[in-house]
Amino acid sequence: MKFKSVFSICFIVLCMSVALSLMWDISSIEKNLFEPILVQVRVPRILLAMITGMGLTLAGHMFQTLLNNPLADSFTLGLSSGATFGSGLAVVFGLSFVWLPIFSIMFSVLTLILVLTLTMAMSKGYPMRTLILSGIMVGALFNAFLYVLIIFNERKLNNIINYMFGGFSSAEYHEVVYISIVFILSIIILLTLMPSIKLLQLGELSAKSLGLNVTIVTYGVLLISSVLTAVIVAFVGIIGFIGMVIPQIVRRQCNSFDLTQQMILNVTIGGIVMVIADWIGGSLFQPLQIPASIVMALLGIPVLFYMMVTEQRS
């Protein structure tokens, strides 16, 4: 199929998933509560879920492309854990809302530096083999630090735990605005860098021979992806698997499309999947509210396992 046809189908499905989440069981809402629930609760929740899915999938796509590892993702690289610890510190210190993304970005970038440094120290010339192992180790370390924060700050326990199970039940418009700004800026910068990223796919030596500064482009794209992940985690919490699974599916099914087209499809499908995951967790089991991160794990793990098995066979 041509790219326009595939994108059109994905866009229609995205619109349908948004409409489903917005209008689900709407007849049961009382007339005097109709507008407040629709405008103040459902709209920001759906928008936040959509932009979060798009952002995490975009970051996962860039990590996998730059690091040449299909398992690379903000979750497996430990960046989500580092960003969560940074947000937890801001909560413990009682800092204002503005400081959450700042602390999250600081510790996300610190985590990326630690993971890459540890990988190079362990790799002995084969960095991709130990990349995920380093990410899991550093992520576990920050999770341990976060647990210590919880032990010594029981009064703020609920606020910290919210970051460990990402969801959208308390979504607000200002969160949508902040994440959207970072997401749009990231998209613009990555599209600008796309010719350089495509050159990197030819190999480091080939890219250097064509005059590309490989180091600057690589670390620049990794930094953009880390900042995008950190801002999302600061407001939403940890949501894994979506940034790992969706780029692999797109790469398998749409390998004839170029990198820019794959990026657009990743963003669109990521938005669809997250909106549906939030709808499943928030609507199908009412009055229970299951965080989107739990739904994504329940959906993502079997899919990832299936993809790994079929790839081994092929």
Secondary structure, 3 states (H helix, E strand, C coil): CCHHHHHHHHHHHHHHHHHHHHHCCHHHCCHHHHHHHHHHHHHHHHHHHHHHHHHHHHHHHHHHHHHCCCCCCCCCCCHHHHHHHHHHHHHHCCCCCCHHHHHHHHHHHHHHHHHHHHHHHHHCCCHHHHHHHHHHHHHHHHHHHHHHHHHHCHHHHHHHHCCCCCCCCCCCHHHHHHHHHHHHHHHHHHHHHHHHHHHHCCCHHHHHHCCCCHHHHHHHHHHHHHHHHHHHHHHHCCCCCHHHHHHHHHHHHCCCCCHHHHHHHHHHHHHHHHHHHHHHHHHCCCCCCCCHHHHHHHHHHHHHHHHHHHHHHC
